[in-house]
Amino acid sequence: MEIRIDVDGTKAVVTPVGKLTVQTAPELDAAIEGLDANIMELEINLSELDYISSAGLRVLVSTQKMMTTRGGTMTLMSPNDDVYEVFDMTGLAEVLTIVR
């Protein structure tokens, strides 16, 4: 999986490309953990994500908790229909901020 990161001041856009599985979830987790602690607005661009597993969901939920703790925000952007369906079926569409 490729992960692109763009930082502008206190905003970061993280774009995972490919499949977010149990094998690749640690890569995304490490990339997010490696962001500067003064990032207050985190946007995760899901437009190039083909698949997300429960391990990927765990990374996103823990990231949401981290951003809330620091007083920041996390927004999931542009998931395709298959990825959004996973959020919807698990109830996370009601918990996470998702912009389709």
C-alpha positions as CSV (number, residue, x, y, z in Angstrom):
1,M,0.0,0.0,0.0
2,E,1.2,3.5,-0.8
3,I,0.5,6.3,1.6
4,R,0.8,10.0,0.5
5,I,0.9,12.7,3.1
6,D,0.5,16.5,2.5
7,V,1.0,18.9,5.4
8,D,0.0,22.5,5.4
9,G,0.5,24.2,8.7
10,T,-1.8,22.4,11.2
11,K,-3.7,20.5,8.5
12,A,-2.6,17.1,7.1
13,V,-4.1,15.1,4.3
14,V,-3.3,11.4,4.3
15,T,-4.2,9.4,1.2
16,P,-3.9,5.6,1.5
17,V,-3.8,3.9,-1.9
18,G,-4.8,0.3,-2.5
19,K,-6.1,-2.1,0.2
20,L,-6.2,-1.4,3.9
21,T,-5.8,-4.9,5.4
22,V,-4.4,-6.5,8.5
23,Q,-1.0,-6.5,6.7
24,T,-1.1,-2.8,5.7
25,A,-3.0,-1.2,8.6
26,P,0.3,-0.9,10.7
27,E,1.7,1.2,7.8
28,L,-1.1,3.6,8.0
29,D,-1.0,3.7,11.8
30,A,2.7,4.4,11.7
31,A,2.3,7.2,9.1
32,I,-0.4,8.9,11.2
33,E,1.5,8.5,14.4
34,G,4.5,10.1,12.7
35,L,2.6,13.3,12.0
36,D,3.6,16.4,14.0
37,A,1.7,16.7,17.3
38,N,0.4,20.2,16.3
39,I,-1.7,18.8,13.5
40,M,-5.3,19.8,14.5
41,E,-7.1,19.0,11.2
42,L,-6.6,15.5,9.8
43,E,-8.2,14.6,6.5
44,I,-8.0,11.0,5.3
45,N,-8.7,10.9,1.6
46,L,-10.2,7.5,0.9
47,S,-10.8,8.1,-2.8
48,E,-8.0,5.7,-3.8
49,L,-8.8,3.0,-1.2
50,D,-10.2,-0.1,-2.8
51,Y,-10.9,-2.2,0.4
52,I,-10.9,-1.8,4.1
53,S,-10.8,-4.6,6.7
54,S,-11.6,-4.5,10.4
55,A,-7.9,-3.8,11.1
56,G,-8.2,-0.7,9.0
57,L,-11.3,0.3,10.8
58,R,-9.4,0.0,14.1
59,V,-6.7,2.4,12.9
60,L,-9.3,5.0,11.9
61,V,-11.2,4.7,15.2
62,S,-8.0,5.0,17.2
63,T,-7.0,8.0,15.1
64,Q,-10.3,9.6,15.8
65,K,-9.8,9.2,19.5
66,M,-6.3,10.7,19.2
67,M,-7.5,13.7,17.3
68,T,-10.4,14.2,19.8
69,T,-8.0,14.0,22.7
70,R,-5.8,16.7,21.3
71,G,-8.8,18.9,20.4
72,G,-8.6,18.4,16.7
73,T,-10.8,16.9,14.0
74,M,-10.6,14.0,11.6
75,T,-12.6,13.8,8.4
76,L,-12.8,10.8,6.1
77,M,-13.1,12.0,2.5
78,S,-14.6,10.4,-0.7
79,P,-14.8,6.7,0.1
80,N,-16.1,4.6,-2.8
81,D,-19.4,2.8,-2.4
82,D,-17.8,-0.5,-1.3
83,V,-15.7,1.2,1.4
84,Y,-18.6,3.3,2.6
85,E,-20.7,0.2,2.9
86,V,-18.3,-1.2,5.4
87,F,-18.6,2.0,7.6
88,D,-22.4,1.8,7.2
89,M,-22.7,-1.9,8.1
90,T,-20.5,-1.5,11.2
91,G,-22.3,1.6,12.4
92,L,-19.2,3.7,12.1
93,A,-20.9,5.9,9.5
94,E,-22.8,7.3,12.4
95,V,-19.7,7.8,14.6
96,L,-17.0,9.0,12.2
97,T,-17.2,12.2,10.1
98,I,-17.4,11.0,6.5
99,V,-17.8,13.3,3.5
100,R,-18.9,11.4,0.4
